[in-house]
Amino acid sequence: MASLSNLYLFIYNSVQALGWAIALFRIVIDFVSTKSINGAYASAGDLICLLQTLGFIEVLHGALGIVPSGFLFPLMQWGGRTHFVIAIVHRLLEVQKSPAVFITFVAWCCMEIIRYPFYALNCLGNCPSFLTYLRYTAFIVIYPIGVLGEMWIMYQSLPVIMEKNLFANYFSALPFTYYTFVKVVLICYPFLWLQLYLYLFKQRRSKLRTRNEKQKKKK
């Protein structure tokens, strides 16, 4: 069963790694050909929406104990990203050409083309030390950039959400509108993100310490 689980996880993470690499490639090609950062969503938005939606599988992995990450932090990250890209960016044409979409998508892609190969190679028990270091170091810069891009887009989208009364049917039975919901999310976002960020630092200390101890034993 363990070998089948590892094979499944290797395939899943490899597919995600390939998908995010293709998304980054499309964004870069569009930027090079147009000399503009306004086409990030047009070039890779649908693919990123698909990859991000499929990411819910990782929440299930944690909930079912297939991986030791648990489900709370993966759920928080998946929920925040998915709401951002599908409920806001995918839905509102007015924000799709924003530079913040380019910034956010590039940050996401850069992080994922490190994270998923790391997971895939760990399933084989053969992950290079440099990739382990990147996995637990690159986020220090990349995550804040991505989150700032997400918050920028949410802030830009507020007037459009209010004007269109977005998702009015879904919120009709609630005592608040989607516009109010997004404002509250925008206020809470830095605090929720900080929990994830500190959690990643905790992981970094643990994983890199273990890596250094293994290297010392080999010496």
N, C-alpha and C positions, 0 to 999 in steps of 0.2 A: 504493500500500500504506500509506503514511504517513497519508493522509486516512482510509482505512478503519479503521486502528488508532485514530486519534483519535476517530472516530465511535463505535467500540465502547467505548473508555474513557469517553467522555462519557456514553453510555447506562448503562454499568455504575455509574459514580460517581453519576449522577443517581438511579438506582434505589435505591442504598444511602442516599443523602442523604434521599430521601423516606421510606424505611423507618425510619430512625433518628428522623426528625422525627415520624412517626406514633407510634413507640414512646414518645417523650418526651411527646407530646400525651396518650396514653393514661394514662401515669403521673400527669401533672399533673391530668387530669380525675378520676382515681380519688382523688387526694389531696384535691382541692377538694370532691368529693362525700361522701367518708367522713371527712374531717378526720383521716386516719390515714396513716402511711407504711408500713403493713404489707402493702399490696396491690400493691406494685410488680411482683412476679413474676406474680401472678394477672392483672394488667391488660396486661402487655407481655412477660412471660417467654418465651412461645412464639415471638413475633416476633423477639425479641432472639436467641434460640437459632438461629433460621433465618438471620438477618442475619450473625451471627458465624460460622456454619458456611460460608456463602457467601464469607466473607472469605478462605477458603483460595485462592480465585481470585487474590488479590493476591500470594500467595506464588508462584504459577505465573507471574504477570506478571513478577516479578523474576527468577525462574529462567530464563525464556525470553527475557529481555532486552526485553520490551515496554515496561517502565519501567526507569529507571536505578537503582532503589533496592536492587538485589540481592535475595537471598532470605533471608539469615540473620536479620537483625533483624525483618523481617515474619513469619518463621516463629516466632521466639521469642515475639513479641507475640501472634500468632494462637494458638499452642499454649497459652500461659498462660491467655489469656482463655477459649478453648474448653474447656479442661479444667475451669476454674472454673465456667462457666455450665452445661455439659452434664453433666459427670461428677459434680459436687457439687450445685449449686443445683437443677438440673432433677430430679436423682435423689432428693434428700432433702427431703421435705415439711417436716421439722422446722426447716429453716433458711430456708425461702422467705419467711416473714413477718418475718425479721430486719430491723431498721433498716439494717443494712449492705448489704442487697440494694438498698434504695431509694437509698442513697448511691452505691453502685457503678454502678447502672443510670443514674442521673441524670448522673453524671460521664462515663460512656461516651457517652451520647446527646449531651451538650453538646459533647464533643470531636468526635464524628463529624459533627454537623450543621455544623461548621466545616470539617473536613478534606475531606469528600466534595464539597461545593460548590466548595471551592478547587481540587480536582483536576479537577472537571468543567469549570469555567470556564477553567482553564489549557489544556484540550484545545481550547477555542475561541480561545485566545490573547487572552482579554479578562477577566482576573481583576482586580477592584478592589484597589487597594493596601491598603485597610483589612482586606480578607479575608486577604491575604498576611501582614499584621502579626498578625492574630488567629491564623492557622494556626501561626505560629512563636512565639507568645507565650502563648496561653491554656493550653498544656500545662504551663507552669511551675507553675500552681496545680492544674489539673484532674487531671493524671496522678497526683500523689502521693495525692490524695483517692481516686481510683479504686483504686489499689493498696492503700491502707490498708483500704478496704472489702473487697477480695478476700481479704486476709490475715486480716481479722477473721472472715469467713465460714469460711475454711478452718480456723481455730482452733476456732470454734464447732462445726464439723462433726466434729471428731476423735472425741469420745465416741460419736456416732451411728455413724460409720464402723466403730469398733471393735465396738460392740454388734451391728451387723448383719453384720459381717464382709463388708463391701461388696466386690463384684467378686472374691470368693473363687475362683470358677471360672477367671477370667482369670489370677490370680496363683498358682494351685496349683502350677504348674511352676517357679515362681521361689522363691529363698531368702528372700523377704520378702513381706509382705502389702501391700495397698493402704494400710492405715493407716500403715505405716512409710513408704511412698512419699510420702504426703501430708505427713508430718512432715518428711521430707527436703526436699520442695519448699518447704514453709513456711520452712525455715531458709535455703534458697538463694534464695528469692524476692527479698529486698531487694538481693542482690548482682547477680542477673540483671537486675532492674529498673533498677538504677543504671547498668548498661551502656547500656540503652536510653535512659535519661534523659539521660546525657552525650552520647550519639549525637545526640539531638534538639537539644541545645544547640549541638553542632557544626554541624548543619544550619541552625539559627537564625542563627548568625553568618554563614554562607556566603550564605544566601538573602536575609537583610535587607541585607547589604552590597551584594549585586548589585542589590537593589531601590533602595537609596539612590543607587547609581552611575547607574542608569537615570534616576532623577528629576533628578539633577544635570545629566545630558546634555540633558534636555528643557528645563531652564532656560537 
